Amino acid sequence: LMKHFYSSSVSEDLGCRRGEFSRKHYGSVELLISSDADGAIQRAGRFRVENGSSDENTDYTPGTWHRTDVHLENPEYHTRWYFKYFLGKVHQNYVGTDAEKNPFFLSVVLSDQNNQRVPQYHSILWRKTGTQKICLPYSPTKTLSVKSILSAMSLDKFEKSPREIFHPEIQKDLLVLEEQEGSVNFKFGVLYAKDGQLTDDEMFSNETGSESFQRFLHLLGDTITLKGWTGYRGGLDTKNDTTGTCSIYTVFQGHEIMFHVSTMLPYSRENKQQVERKRHIGNDIVTIVFQEGEESSAAFKPSMIRSHFTHIFALVRYNKQNDSYRLKIFSEESVPLFGPPLPSPPVFTNHQEFRDFVLVKLINGEKATLETPTFSQKRQRTLDMLIRSLYQDLMPDLHKVNNMLNRRSFSDVLPESPKSTRKKEEARQAEFVRLGQALKLKTTVKGDVTANLATTSFCKKEPWESQSFCSNFPHEVVCADSWGQSLLVSTDAGILLIDDGQPSVQVFDKTLQVKQMHVLEALDLLIARTDKGGRDPRSLIL
């Protein structure tokens, strides 16, 4: 007899472990088939099913999970750089074409925002495939060039070298490009399903919901009157009541959310398919299905819904016996993994924590869906069209003698103006900043940015305008960071917590000298760097 020994490679073993982790925390892909009352197959589709991780050898307590796991992925204050770092400040914008003759734009600003007084360059490269963002160190003795920035972004060959755009109106166009990266506000469908309903025609035909369904809606948000509504409307009619008289609306972590509730949309006794209801909910990327009945009754499947647009379904069931909610997530196969992973079992007894979990999960799910081929290809076509159109608009000025495009190829990012033109340059920069600040204010008032991106805790007027927070602070400030509505300050007397109009509170005494700090509110963490006389630096995580 010959014995054969098999060993897997490191990469195979790693891939296996990753697959196990994915299945445990984010479910597995299944072929889901739905049938009608006679047993005939109606539709089938492949969905990733998340039902909470399971382990027979582990004891679980319903509703137990870590709140630190629940946070929005890719939040706007990380992704919308142009609005946050550039708009309303002096910065440079360049235009050029790569070796394949595809136009691109480059934006560069010198800023110390969120970097504890350490200046650095923030750069954005705008291309049809999306944006690239990079931070580069600032050196007072070495001027950074456009060529070196593009090289850091792996763009070294050009058909036309970049030239600086002086016209302030370019800020409007770049803001439009950034807005293509994803939604700030969201619209989610909410479909009510009675026990035993197996088709979308049956579910959409429910004229009213149960008492438990009404409590669930009240948990999601507030009931608002649509006529005259001035907030985010999510495609609903706010003038003539053609999409119902009321809806459910909420604001969550700066995002406005409008819910398309099936029982609140117009009901038609003549139209069994309820086209008006399907028109809204069927065109939502994410839909919540609230299903009545016991766990043993027939469960909802995404294949019951005839929609090619909806990619994520959140199945919610209410248990009257222990006043808890159970959650199950169905994601179309092409949607990338997104958090937070469901607890095990996915049962929530704390209703407020359940609401937070669901909203974070749905927002992250819609953002992940936008990365699927269907949506990313559409976004790429839109970006390509916008960038080429903007480039064509600038082309006539390339051939003028006194044009708005700087003819210096690879000029310094912060060029020194000759004395003869310094006043003219200062006037241009003042107009540039004025227009940027006006755009920032207009965008904020329209609600096209989240509240936590548009303002800070201490900014009550224009987003760029500083406000006096404490006029008689007796200590030298080394570094600081905001913490909710408060300010955490490192001084020679220790670390102090300051609230508006309240006496400061000492958190640590002067034995802890912190030179740099960063508060991660979503994770309840303080990261600090201490330095004893320039020696023995240490990092602390509290």
CORFEN-V604537 format. One line per field, one symbol per residue. ss: DSSP state (h for helix, s for strand, l for the rest). phi: phi as a letter, one per 40 degrees, with the letter a starting at -180 (. if undefined). psi: psi as a letter, one per 30 degrees, with the letter a starting at -180 (. if undefined). A space follows every 10 residues. Layout:
BEGIN
ss->???
phi->???
psi->???
END
This chain:
BEGIN
ss->lllllllllh hhhhhhhhhh hhhhhhlsss ssssslllll ssssssssss llllllllll llllllhhhl lllllhhhhl hhhhhhllll lsssssssll llssssssss slllllllls ssssssslls ssssssslsl lsllshhhhh hhlllllsss sssssllllh hhhhhhhhhl lllllsssss sssllllllh hhhhllllll hhhhhhhhhh lsssslllll llllllllll lllllsssss ssllssssss slllllllll llllhhhhhh hllllsssss slllllllll lhhhllllll lssssssssl lllsssssss ssllllllll llllllssll hhhhhhhhhh hhhhhhhhhl llhhhhhhhh hhhhhhhhhh hhhhhhhhll llllslllll lsllllllhh hhhhhhhhhh hhhhhhhhhh hhhhhhllll hhhhllllll llllllllll llllllssss sssllsssss sllssssssl llllssssll lllsssssss hhhlssssss ssllssssss sl
phi->.bcbbbbccc cccccccccc cccccbgbcb cbbbbcccgc ccaaacbcbb bgcbaccbcb bdgcaccccb accfcccbcc ccccbbcgbc abbbbabccc gccabbbbac abcgbfgbca cbbbbcbcch bbbabbccbc bbccbccccc ccbgbbbbcb ccbccccccc cccccccccc ciccbbbbcb bcbccgcbbc cccccccbbc cccccccccc abcbcccgcb ccbfgccbbb gcbhcbabaa bbfgccbbcc cdcbcdbbcc cccfdccccc ccbccbbcbc bchccccdcc bdccbcacbc bbbbcbbbbc cbfbbbbabb bddccccabc cccbccbbcc ccccdccccc cccccccccc ccddcccccc cccdcccccc ccccddccbc cbccbccccf cccbccccdc bccccccccc cccdcccccc ccccccgcbc ccccbbcbcb bcdcccbcba cbccbcccaa acagcbbcbc bcchbbbbbc gbccbccbcc cbbccaaacb ccbfbbbbbb acggbfcbbb bb
psi->kkkkkkklle eeeeeeeeee eeeefgllkl jkkllaffgk kelllkkkjj gklkjfgkkk kkgklkfffj lkkhlefeei eeeefekglk lkklkakafg gkllkkkkkj lgkgghgjkl kkkkjjlffa kkkkkklkkf fjkkleeeee efghjfkkek kkkkkfkfff eeeeeeeeff flkellkkkj kkklkfkflf eeefgjelll eeeeeeeeee akklkekgkf akfhglkgeg gfglfllkkl kjhfkkkkkj kefflkkkfe jffheeefee efgkekkkjj klllfflklk kfffkikfek fkkjkkkkjf eghlkkkkkk kkefklklll kkljlhkkfj eeeeeeeeee eeeeeeeeef fleeeeeeee eeeeeeeeee eeefefffgl eilgkkfjkh lkeikkklef geeeeeeeee eeeeeeeeee eeeeefggll efeellfgjf bkffkkkkej fhkflkkell lkjbglkjkk lfgakkkkkj glklkkekaf fjjkfklkkj efghkjklkl jjhflhklkk j.
END
